[in-house]
């Protein structure tokens, strides 16, 4: 079986590219880091893309804005518009939104943004475990999500918003809000801490173009192994972690984050996942 080649795009200031690369490789694809200053011909060699988390260009102007205007992303956009999947994680999600790939209603138009966290008593950077669940279908990355998925958020600007209420409602009706925060049993949140940033409609991940794009705030690479799951976490994954205590082989097995990253393996040729 030929493994799909996936590019992990590296911009100055991103800091999660190595662990994202490692977990993609463990999820069944041939992943490589591609720097922002490499030529367009290199980009075309890949079947899909990931933009990892961090602080591209120190989040000058606003998070993701400068990286979204880079020439390498122009090439990536053309490849994605041709049908190749791309996942933006945290700062990567901010870059996809600033580039107009999410929601991608009109090429290059920025319809939403990722605003500062707005929760009672806290307005800055926030890091914690959260749960997300899939809504609707049609997105390349969410088809295997059948239960609440615990992952880690770590951001200061993760609240999906639009100042055009009609546009927001249109996106909701179209099913663009494909991943939403929930509690450990999959129920809608009652605010913080289940919804960690105040995102309206509890949006954790938004779909773009024809479903091949996902801008997602939580970090799947930080929950790719079972040992990374806290022992006191409620829900199915917490129970799996407790049962695995003392069993190194089980602890090194798949964590919840790998469920999302495995989507790229569907691009492998000559076999199925």
N, C-alpha and C positions, 0 to 999 in steps of 0.2 A: 504494500500500500504506500502510495506517495503522500507524504505529509504536506499540508498546505503551508505556504510561507506567509508569516504574519510579521508586520513591521511594528515595533514599539518606537514611536516617534519621540525623539529627545530634543527638547528646547532648553535654552539656558535657564536654569533655575528649577527645572523639574528634579525631583529627588526620589521617585519611586520606580524608576525605569528598571533597575536591576531585579528587584523582587517581582515586578510584573513580568519581566522576561522569563525568569526562572519558573514561575507558576504557569505561564503559557506553555512552556516546553514540557512541563510535567502533565499538562492537560491534553497533550497529544498532537501538538503542531510544531513546526519548525520556525521558531521566532528569532528575530534579530533586532538589535537596536540600530535605528537609522537616525543620524543627526540632522538637525535643521539645515545645515549648509551642504548637504549632499545633493547631487544633481537629480533632475526629474526622471532620468532613465532608471535610476535605482528604485524609485518609488513604484514604477510600473511593473516591477518584477514580483510584487507581492499581491496575495489574494485578499488580504484584509489588514486592518490597522487598529492600533490601540494608542491613545494619548494618555499617559499615566498622570498621577497626581504630583503635586509640588507647588512651586511658586514661579511660574514662567515669567522671566524678565522682572522678577521681584514684585509681580502684580502691580507694576507701575500703571498709571491711568486708572485701570480697574482690572480685576482678575481676568486673565486670558485675552485681553484686548489686543496686546501687541503681537503675541504669537499668532493670533487669528489673521493678522495682516501679512504674515510672512509668505515669501514666494513659494516655499516648499508646500505650504498648505493649499496654494492655488492648484498645484498638481494633484494633491490628495483629494481635494474637492471634486475635481474632474473624474478621478477614478471611482470615488464613492457615488457620484451621480450616475456612473455607468453600472452601478449595482454592487460594488464591493462593500462589505460591512466595515463599520468603524465603531469602536467603543471609546468613549471619553470618560475617564474616572476622575472625579473631583476637579482639579484644575483642568484636566482634559475635557470634562463636561463644560466647564466655563469657556474653553476655547471653541468647542463645537457650537455653542450658543452664539458666541461673538462672531463666528464665521458665517452664521446663517444656515448651518446644516441642520440645526434643531430650532424650531420644528421644520424648517425647510419648505414653508408654504410658497415662497417665491425666492428664486436663487439670489443669495447674498443679502437678503433682507433680514434684519434682526428684529424678531417679533417678541421675544422674551428676554429676560436677563436673570442672572443669579445674584440676588441682592443680599445684603448683610443679614445674618441671623437675627430674628426678632422673636425672642421668647422672654417671658416675664422674669425680670431680675438678671438677665444676661444678654449681652449684645455683641460679644466678641467671639474669638476662636473657641470651638467646642469639640471635644472628642469623647465618644462613648460607643457602646454597642447598641445597635438598634435592630428592629425587625422590618423587613419589607415583604410585600406580596405582589404578585403579578395581577394585572388587570387587562382584560381583553386579550386579543391575539394579533398576530401579524408582524410582531417584531422579531428579528433574527435571534436575539439574545434571550428572550424570555420564555421560549416554548417549553423548556424542561422544568420550569419553576411551578411546583405543585403544592408547596407548603410554605409557611412563613420562613423566611431566610434571615438568619442573624448575621450582620456584618458590622463593620466599624465605620463611623463617620468621623472626620477630622477636618473641619473647615470653619471659616468665619463668614463666608459668603456662599450659602447653599440654598437660598430660598428662591425657588422658581416663581417669577412674577411677570405680569404684563400690566402696563397702565391702560391698555385697551381692554375693557371688560368684555366687549363683544367678541374680540379676538380670542380671549381666554376661554370663553364659553364655547366657541367654535372648536378650539383644540380639544376641549373636554368631550364634546359630542363626537368628534372624530376618533376618539380613543387614543390620543397622543400621550396620556398620562399612564404609561404602561407599568410603572412600578410606584407603589405608594407605601408610605410608612404605615405600620400596624403594630398591634401588641403581639405578645408571644403566641397567642392563639389565632392570630389572623384577623382579629376584630379591628374596626376603625379606631384610631387613637382618640384619646380624650385630651389632646394637647401634649405638652412637654411632660415626661421625657420621651414618650413614644414618637412624637414628631419633634425632632431635635432642633429645628430651625424656624418653625412657624410657616413653612411652605403651605400656601393655600391648596386645598384639596389633597393635602398630605403627599404632594408629589415628591418622590425621591429620584425618579428617572423618567425622562421624556423621550419619546420616539421622534425620529426625523425622516424626511423624504418618504420612501415607500416601505419603511420598516427596517432598513439596513443600517440605521444610525441609532445609537443610544447614548444620551448624555445622562450619566449616573453619578450621584454624589457619594454614596458609600464606597468603601475600598474592598473589593473581593479578594485582592491579593493578600490582605492582612487577615484573612479568614480561610485560607486555602487548605490548611491542615486541621485535623480534629484537635490537636494539642493546643491550638491557638484559641479555641472556644473556652470561655471561663467555666469552671466547674459548677458555679452557682447560677448559671444562666437558665432561665425557665424555658420550657418548650421542648420539642423533640430533639433538637441538636444539643441542648444542655444535658438531656438524659443520655444521649449517645456518648457524650464526653465523660459523664460520670461512670458509665458502664466500662469505659475503656481505661480507667485509672489503673496504672501499673502495667498495662499491655503496650509496650513500645510500638509493636507493629500496627496495632489499631490506632494509636495516637498519631502515627505518621501517615495515616490514611487520609482520604478526602475529607476536607472541611466544607462548610457551606459555600464559601467563595468559589470553589472549583466548579460548582454547578453552573454558575454563570460563565466562567471562562471556557468551559468545555464546548460552548456553542461553536467556537472556531473550528473544532475538529470535524464538524459537519462538512467543511470544505475539503477535507482529505479526499484524494482520488483513489479509486480502486478498492474501497471498503466502506463500511458504515460504522457509526459510533455506537 
